[in-house]
Amino acid sequence: MLIDWFTVVAQLLNFLILVWLMKRFLYQPVLDAMAAREQKIAEDLAGAATAQAKAQQRQDEFQQKNQAFDEERDALLRQARDAAKAERERLQAEAREAADAASAALAKALLRDAQHLRADMTRHTQSQVFDISRRVLGDLASVSLEQQACGVFIQRLQAVDGPARDTLAVALKAASSADPALLRSAFALPPAQQAAIQVALDESFGQPIPLSFETAPELVSGIELSAQGQKLAWSIADYLVALSSGLPAQTAVTEPA
């Protein structure tokens, strides 16, 4: 068989032209499209990775903020509980102090009322004893209670001795007509009894003692001598106190408070 080289060459040339045309107009665009597609896919993957990273970052930030919020909330709750506990304890302490103060005030008021009631009862008892004694002495001995109290006071005055007498003597001897010693009694002393007390004073302390007289009903059948802040007193109240305490009645010599 004979080979037609012209045909072979023509076919080969046609094939080369076809390959070039395919490469130029078909294969290269396919390659370019594939490359562009691969690049787009790569870009999409990169974008997705970036978006995923951003999303992860935002999620981490959200978790951190949520954790910080929880910690801050817990801290605020603890502070609120501590503040409420402290306020409750403070209010309870104030309530206890107020209750204690009220109880103390009530106790003081009750004690004061009891003391006032006791004092009123004592004064009433003294007055009753005074009246009964006055009537009994007047009926049985034909002598007034005032005269008897004056006589007892003179006896007490003459019986004072020791440091009490020395203190009283200094005070009485310092008395003057401008500032005389004062004798207070629950009753108005008759002139004879005033003279008797004056004589007893002068004789007991060895010199004339300036003396003025004053009526003081609250003494309840009692006599009180005072000079320069010193006092010598006797009254039925002394016997009532002695009876309540079991001690004998005494004439009191006191100094100013």
Number of C-alpha atoms within 10 A of each C-alpha: 3 4 7 9 9 9 10 11 11 12 12 12 12 12 12 12 12 12 14 13 13 13 14 11 11 12 14 13 13 12 12 11 12 12 12 12 12 12 12 12 12 12 12 12 12 12 12 12 12 12 12 12 12 12 12 12 12 12 12 12 12 12 12 12 12 12 12 12 12 12 12 12 12 12 12 12 12 12 12 12 12 12 12 12 12 12 12 12 12 12 12 12 12 12 12 12 12 12 12 12 12 12 12 12 12 12 12 12 12 12 12 12 12 12 12 12 12 12 12 12 12 15 16 13 15 21 19 13 17 20 14 13 15 17 16 15 15 13 11 8 10 10 14 16 21 22 14 14 18 22 15 16 22 20 13 16 20 15 12 17 11 8 9 14 18 13 16 25 18 14 17 28 19 15 18 13 10 7 13 19 25 19 22 21 26 18 18 15 17 10 9 10 16 17 12 13 19 19 15 17 21 15 13 17 17 11 12 16 22 20 21 15 15 15 14 17 14 13 21 22 26 23 25 21 22 21 23 18 13 19 22 22 22 25 24 19 21 18 17 18 14 14 12 9 9 10 12 11 16 13 19 16 18 15 14 7 4
